[in-house]
Amino acid sequence: MLTTKPANQTVREDSMAEFHCSAIGNPVPEIKWIKDGQTMKKGDILSFTVNRNQSGQYWCSADNGFNSVDNASAYLDVLCKFRFPLCSYHLSLNKKFDCYRRV
C-alpha cells in the first residue's frame, strides 16, 4: 500500500525535479519509477536535472512480490529556459509593446 504518492510538478529546464513515493507492506514492497514503459530507477525518491524532452507522466510502482502491486503517477511539465522576444503592435493606441513567449 502506497503511503506517499508523487505530486505533479512544473519546473524550468536545467533545474531539479524530485518525486517521492513510499509504501508499506509485508514483505516490504520494492518501489520502481517508470516513464514511457521503461524502468528509470528503484527507490523511494526519483531526482534528476530536467531537460525539455522529459515532460510527461512518471509512475511509482510498489510491488511486494506476492501479486500485490500499487501504482500512482504524477505529471512533470518542463518549461523551456529560453525566451524569445515577440513584438506586438496595438493599432488603436498606435503603440508598440514588447512581450515574451515561452517556446
C-alpha positions as CSV (number, residue, x, y, z in Angstrom):
1,M,0.0,0.0,0.0
2,L,1.4,3.4,-1.0
3,T,1.8,5.8,1.9
4,T,3.3,8.7,-0.1
5,K,2.4,9.4,-3.7
6,P,4.2,11.6,-6.2
7,A,2.9,15.1,-6.9
8,N,2.6,16.9,-10.2
9,Q,5.4,19.4,-10.8
10,T,6.3,22.3,-13.2
11,V,10.0,23.1,-13.3
12,R,12.3,25.1,-15.5
13,E,14.7,23.3,-17.8
14,D,18.1,22.6,-16.2
15,S,16.6,22.6,-12.7
16,M,15.9,19.6,-10.4
17,A,12.8,17.6,-10.3
18,E,12.2,15.3,-7.3
19,F,9.4,12.8,-6.9
20,H,8.7,10.9,-3.6
21,C,6.9,7.6,-3.2
22,S,6.8,5.3,-0.2
23,A,4.9,2.1,0.6
24,I,4.3,-0.3,3.5
25,G,3.6,-4.0,3.4
26,N,4.8,-7.4,4.3
27,P,7.1,-8.2,2.7
28,V,8.3,-4.6,2.2
29,P,7.4,-3.5,-1.3
30,E,10.1,-2.7,-3.9
31,I,9.5,0.7,-5.5
32,K,10.2,1.3,-9.1
33,W,10.0,4.6,-11.1
34,I,8.6,4.2,-14.7
35,K,8.3,6.6,-17.6
36,D,7.1,5.6,-21.1
37,G,7.1,1.9,-20.1
38,Q,10.8,1.9,-19.1
39,T,12.0,1.5,-15.5
40,M,14.1,4.5,-14.6
41,K,15.2,3.8,-11.1
42,K,14.4,1.8,-7.9
43,G,13.9,3.5,-4.5
44,D,11.7,6.0,-2.7
45,I,13.0,9.1,-4.5
46,L,13.4,9.9,-8.1
47,S,15.6,13.0,-8.5
48,F,17.2,14.4,-11.7
49,T,18.1,17.5,-13.6
50,V,15.4,18.0,-16.3
51,N,15.7,18.9,-19.9
52,R,12.9,19.9,-22.3
53,N,12.3,16.3,-23.5
54,Q,11.4,14.9,-20.1
55,S,7.9,16.3,-19.7
56,G,5.4,13.6,-19.2
57,Q,3.8,11.1,-16.8
58,Y,6.1,9.4,-14.2
59,W,4.8,6.3,-12.4
60,C,5.7,5.0,-9.0
61,S,5.1,1.2,-8.7
62,A,5.3,-0.7,-5.4
63,D,5.4,-4.5,-5.7
64,N,5.8,-6.8,-2.7
65,G,6.4,-9.9,-4.9
66,F,3.1,-11.6,-4.0
67,N,0.9,-10.2,-6.8
68,S,0.2,-7.1,-4.7
69,V,1.1,-4.0,-6.8
70,D,0.1,-0.4,-6.1
71,N,0.7,2.4,-8.6
72,A,0.5,6.2,-8.6
73,S,1.6,8.8,-11.1
74,A,2.5,12.5,-11.4
75,Y,3.0,14.7,-14.4
76,L,6.2,16.7,-15.0
77,D,5.9,19.9,-17.0
78,V,9.2,21.3,-18.1
79,L,9.4,24.9,-19.0
80,C,12.0,26.0,-21.6
81,K,14.5,28.3,-20.1
82,F,14.9,30.4,-23.3
83,R,12.6,33.2,-24.1
84,F,12.4,34.9,-27.4
85,P,11.1,38.4,-28.0
86,L,7.8,38.8,-29.7
87,C,6.7,42.3,-30.7
88,S,3.1,43.2,-30.8
89,Y,1.5,46.4,-32.1
90,H,-1.7,47.8,-30.6
91,L,-3.5,49.5,-33.5
92,S,-6.0,51.6,-31.6
93,L,-3.3,53.0,-29.3
94,N,-0.7,53.3,-32.0
95,K,1.9,51.9,-29.6
96,K,4.4,49.1,-29.9
97,F,4.6,46.7,-26.9
98,D,7.3,44.2,-26.1
99,C,6.4,40.9,-24.7
100,Y,7.9,37.5,-24.5
101,R,6.6,34.0,-25.2
102,R,7.9,30.7,-24.0
103,V,9.0,28.2,-26.6
